[in-house]
């Protein structure tokens, strides 16, 4: 069976200045099968360290990684069945992009494949005659993504930020292709620092927090952040017709709405409290010739209540809505929610804690395992078949201020 198994894995990356670590993972035990699994976190949370050990580029400091029963670090054949998109482009040196792709295809034992077959699905056929050195960063990553997604009989598709810094004309093609590969039996693992991208991949979301696997979120990312729900609506704002301001004014009269923010594309509107329609009306009629889309963001008791309020207000104001979608939290909000959940766990370690969030369903946290020890610099083999566990970053000694030992950095995370 195609399984990716991590058993008490400790690892550090070498992405910082002079080869120093930006982040690390500690005592990660996990079993992943076919499907889409997205690790959400910044490099300081250990995403780069995890990428390196899963790709077989580096051996873990401690523990073991196996893919279909083999170690990808020591098995070249296994690495040939891993389609990887690295943080930095690594196209082989060649006079043209087409020649570089032919070298890459030959290296993984797929020399008979067509260059066009690799590039065309992502709309990149126009790059075939370009020099690799002339490609922009996002173009080079797009070419490598095309190679990763055409890996023959892949066991693992491993992608760092698959929806960011990739010059793909139709970005929606990427999630569709990943789902096709997962349905065919591949284990798809993505790393991203964007909660919106994690939700867009529509798979299992695993939150990395300061080097530990802190929690798992499913169901389209509901529960990534705590607190009120927020819905964004894109408004068709045409000259001479009711638009975003009229919609915002109508929303103030809807129950269950706590906060409204509007943007007519020319300038952002200040946040407006419910029942404060006068400040919206004072802004004047909707403006044409704006620089961006007109939109309204609504916070309320639940996502359902916000959506109903938007639809009712649109009917009342005779406004056309082009789209409605839940607003994704940023990484800071996800980290704040994770810290809150973990501190509540630490406050009552002997009992299970059920946390009811609005608008998200209850999150259940069970009794934490003992804190792991600091990673040694030697390899050891696990004694038994691992089970998937969530390590506790609150109670572990490294949670407070041991980032310096794990090679933490003050550099901002790569978005």
SVG drawing of the C-alpha trace seen along z (x, -y; Angstrom):
<svg xmlns="http://www.w3.org/2000/svg" viewBox="-36 -63 64 66">
<polyline fill="none" stroke="black" stroke-width="0.4" points="0.0,0.0 1.2,-3.5 1.8,-5.1 4.1,-7.9 5.2,-7.2 7.1,-9.5 8.2,-8.0 9.5,-10.4 11.1,-12.6 13.4,-15.5 14.8,-17.7 16.2,-21.2 16.5,-23.1 19.5,-24.9 17.6,-27.9 19.0,-30.6 22.1,-32.7 25.3,-30.7 23.4,-27.5 21.7,-28.1 18.3,-26.8 15.2,-28.9 13.0,-26.2 12.7,-22.7 10.3,-19.8 10.3,-17.9 9.0,-14.4 6.7,-14.3 4.9,-10.9 2.4,-10.7 1.0,-8.3 -0.4,-9.7 -2.1,-7.7 -3.5,-8.6 -5.2,-12.0 -4.4,-15.7 -2.6,-16.7 -1.7,-20.4 0.8,-21.5 0.0,-25.1 2.8,-27.1 5.8,-29.4 9.4,-28.2 9.9,-29.0 7.3,-26.4 9.2,-23.7 7.8,-23.6 11.1,-23.7 12.7,-21.2 9.7,-18.8 10.0,-19.4 13.7,-18.4 13.2,-15.1 10.1,-14.1 11.8,-14.8 14.8,-12.7 17.1,-15.7 18.3,-15.4 18.2,-12.7 16.3,-13.4 18.4,-14.1 16.5,-11.4 13.6,-9.1 12.7,-7.6 10.8,-8.5 9.5,-5.8 7.5,-5.9 5.9,-2.6 8.3,-0.9 11.5,-2.5 13.7,-5.4 13.6,-8.1 16.9,-9.5 18.8,-6.3 16.7,-4.9 17.2,-6.7 14.4,-4.7 12.0,-6.0 13.1,-9.6 12.3,-9.1 8.7,-8.5 8.4,-11.7 7.2,-14.8 8.5,-17.8 8.2,-21.5 11.0,-23.0 11.0,-26.5 13.7,-27.6 13.8,-26.6 16.2,-23.8 16.0,-23.3 19.0,-21.5 21.4,-23.6 20.5,-23.6 20.3,-26.0 16.5,-26.0 13.6,-25.2 12.7,-22.3 16.2,-20.8 16.1,-21.2 12.8,-19.3 14.2,-16.5 17.2,-16.2 14.8,-16.0 12.6,-13.5 15.6,-11.3 16.9,-11.6 13.7,-10.1 13.5,-7.4 10.9,-9.0 13.0,-9.9 10.3,-8.9 7.8,-11.4 7.0,-14.6 8.1,-18.0 4.7,-19.4 2.9,-16.8 4.6,-18.2 4.0,-21.9 0.7,-22.0 -1.6,-21.0 -0.6,-24.1 -0.6,-26.4 3.2,-26.7 4.0,-25.6 5.1,-29.1 8.1,-28.8 9.7,-25.8 12.2,-27.8 13.2,-30.3 16.5,-30.2 16.2,-28.9 18.2,-31.9 15.7,-34.3 12.7,-32.9 11.3,-34.9 11.2,-33.2 7.5,-32.4 7.9,-31.1 10.8,-28.7 8.6,-27.4 5.7,-26.9 7.9,-24.7 9.0,-22.7 5.4,-22.3 4.6,-21.0 7.3,-18.4 6.1,-17.4 2.5,-16.9 3.6,-14.7 5.7,-12.3 5.1,-8.8 3.2,-6.5 3.9,-8.9 3.9,-7.7 4.3,-11.2 3.6,-14.7 5.4,-17.1 4.8,-20.8 6.0,-24.0 3.5,-26.8 1.9,-25.3 -0.6,-28.3 1.9,-31.1 4.8,-32.3 3.8,-30.1 3.1,-31.8 0.3,-29.5 -2.4,-31.2 -5.3,-29.3 -4.5,-28.6 -7.6,-26.5 -6.0,-23.9 -3.6,-23.0 -6.1,-21.9 -8.0,-19.9 -4.9,-18.1 -3.9,-17.4 -7.3,-15.8 -6.9,-13.6 -3.5,-12.4 -4.9,-11.7 -7.8,-9.8 -5.3,-7.7 -3.6,-6.7 -0.9,-9.3 -0.1,-10.9 -0.2,-14.6 1.6,-16.8 1.6,-20.6 3.3,-23.2 1.9,-26.7 1.9,-29.7 -1.5,-30.9 -4.7,-29.7 -6.6,-30.7 -4.4,-28.5 -4.7,-25.6 -8.5,-25.9 -8.4,-26.1 -6.6,-22.7 -9.7,-21.2 -7.9,-18.5 -6.8,-17.7 -5.1,-20.7 -2.4,-20.0 -1.2,-23.0 2.5,-23.2 3.2,-25.5 6.8,-26.2 8.0,-22.8 5.2,-20.7 2.1,-19.3 -0.4,-21.2 -3.8,-20.3 -5.7,-19.1 -8.5,-21.0 -10.9,-19.5 -14.1,-20.4 -12.7,-23.2 -10.7,-24.8 -13.5,-25.6 -12.0,-26.1 -8.7,-27.6 -9.5,-30.7 -11.7,-31.4 -14.4,-34.0 -17.0,-35.5 -17.6,-34.3 -16.8,-36.6 -18.2,-36.5 -17.0,-38.4 -19.3,-39.4 -18.2,-40.8 -20.7,-43.4 -21.5,-44.3 -21.2,-48.1 -22.3,-49.8 -22.7,-53.6 -26.2,-54.8 -27.3,-51.6 -27.4,-50.6 -24.0,-49.3 -21.8,-48.5 -22.7,-51.4 -26.4,-50.7 -25.8,-47.1 -23.8,-48.0 -26.6,-50.4 -29.2,-47.6 -27.0,-45.2 -27.0,-47.4 -30.7,-46.6 -30.2,-42.8 -30.2,-40.7 -27.1,-38.7 -24.7,-41.2 -22.1,-42.6 -19.7,-44.4 -19.6,-45.6 -16.7,-46.8 -17.1,-48.0 -14.7,-48.8 -15.9,-50.4 -12.5,-49.8 -11.5,-53.4 -10.8,-53.6 -11.5,-51.4 -14.5,-52.2 -14.0,-52.5 -15.5,-49.6 -19.1,-50.4 -21.1,-49.1 -24.5,-47.6 -27.4,-50.2 -25.0,-52.9 -26.3,-53.4 -26.0,-57.2 -22.2,-57.0 -22.5,-54.8 -25.0,-57.1 -22.8,-60.1 -20.1,-58.6 -22.1,-59.4 -23.2,-57.3 -21.1,-54.5 -18.2,-55.5 -17.5,-54.3 -14.1,-53.9 -12.6,-52.3 -9.2,-50.6 -10.4,-47.3 -13.5,-45.2 -16.3,-46.4 -16.8,-44.2 -18.5,-44.0 -17.2,-42.0 -19.7,-41.0 -19.1,-39.6 -21.8,-37.9 -22.9,-35.1 -22.3,-32.4 -21.4,-32.0 -24.9,-31.0 -26.4,-34.1 -24.0,-36.3 -24.9,-34.7 -28.6,-35.0 -28.2,-38.7 -26.2,-39.4 -28.8,-37.8 -31.7,-39.5 -29.9,-42.9 -29.1,-42.5 -32.7,-41.8 -33.8,-44.9 -31.2,-47.2 -31.6,-45.7 -27.9,-44.9 -26.4,-42.1 -23.8,-39.9 -21.2,-38.2 -19.9,-35.9 -20.0,-35.1 -17.2,-33.3 -16.0,-32.8 -13.1,-35.1 -10.0,-33.1 -8.1,-34.2 -4.5,-35.2 -1.7,-33.1 -1.5,-35.4 -5.1,-34.6 -4.5,-30.9 -1.5,-31.1 -3.5,-33.0 -6.2,-30.4 -3.7,-27.6 -2.0,-29.3 -5.4,-29.7 -6.4,-26.1 -3.0,-24.9 -3.0,-27.1 -6.5,-25.8 -5.1,-22.3 -2.3,-23.1 -4.7,-24.6 -6.6,-21.4 -4.2,-18.6 -6.1,-15.8 -9.4,-16.3 -10.7,-16.6 -11.7,-20.2 -14.5,-20.9 -14.1,-24.4 -17.2,-25.8 -16.2,-28.3 -18.4,-30.7 -19.1,-30.0 -17.1,-26.8 -18.0,-23.5 -16.6,-22.4 -12.9,-21.5 -12.1,-18.6 -8.6,-18.4 -7.6,-15.3 -5.0,-14.7 -1.5,-15.5 1.3,-13.1 4.5,-13.7 6.7,-16.4 9.4,-15.1 13.1,-15.6 15.4,-17.8 16.6,-16.2 20.0,-14.5 22.3,-14.6 22.4,-10.9 20.0,-8.5 18.0,-5.9 15.4,-3.5 11.8,-3.5 11.0,-0.4 7.6,0.2 5.1,-0.8 4.2,-4.4 0.8,-5.8 -0.3,-9.2 -0.1,-11.6 -0.2,-15.3 2.8,-16.6 2.2,-19.2 4.0,-22.5 2.8,-24.1 4.2,-21.7 7.4,-20.9 10.5,-22.8 11.2,-24.1 7.8,-25.9 8.7,-28.9 12.0,-30.3 14.1,-27.5 13.8,-28.8 17.4,-29.8 18.4,-26.2 16.2,-25.2 17.7,-27.9 14.9,-30.4 15.2,-33.7 13.8,-37.1 13.3,-37.1 9.6,-37.3 8.1,-34.1 8.1,-33.6 4.6,-34.1"/>
</svg>
